[in-house]
Amino acid sequence: MKPVPFKHQNTVFAEDQPEYQPLPALKLNTPQGEVISCWKLSFRERLRVLFLGRVWLSLFSFNQDLAPSYLAVNREEVFSLPDDSTPVWVKLVNKIKRLFAPTYQSGYSYFAHHKPSGEDWYILGIDAAFDRVCAAGWPPSIGKLSDCSNLLKNKPLTEEELQHRNKHFGTNWI
């Protein structure tokens, strides 16, 4: 079992101490002074845990009171982030969508055919992550990106178009 670097780490303990293994960690500025690390099991260790269901923990107390310790397999049990309330399957679907989604250039308008209405739309903004487009015109409309075909990049948005988009649709658009 080895400590591994992880996205939210902010320190590495024993980095320049060859007698110890470096420990990537997240040191939280809390009254408890929490230090969180992530460990990866080898294939053989994973099999042992799968079949035996046991993990052993050794701590050095230097003959002092033992500090509270906690083991978990889910990061969310140890520390949480604002997007932790999003179900894992939704995060996975969104990642897959982003992998295969065409890229759209921020600050440009697009022409598109809106299949449900049969209309050609002038697109002021695209939110591919949530499958949305905002279209100029009356009334200002939000539709599904997946309902649009033949998207063609047009020209940079004018200051007036940006103001119209922000006023009617908000600012979360490319």
Secondary structure, 3 states (H helix, E strand, C coil): CEEECCCCCCEEECCCCCCCCCEEEEECCCCCCCEECEEECCHHHHHHHHHHCCCCCCCCCCCCCCCCCCCCCCHHHHCCCHHHHCCHHHHHHHHHHHHHCCCCCCCEEEEEEECCCCEEEEEEEEEHHHCEEEECCCCCEEEEHHHEEEEEEEEECCHHHHHHHHHHHCCCCC
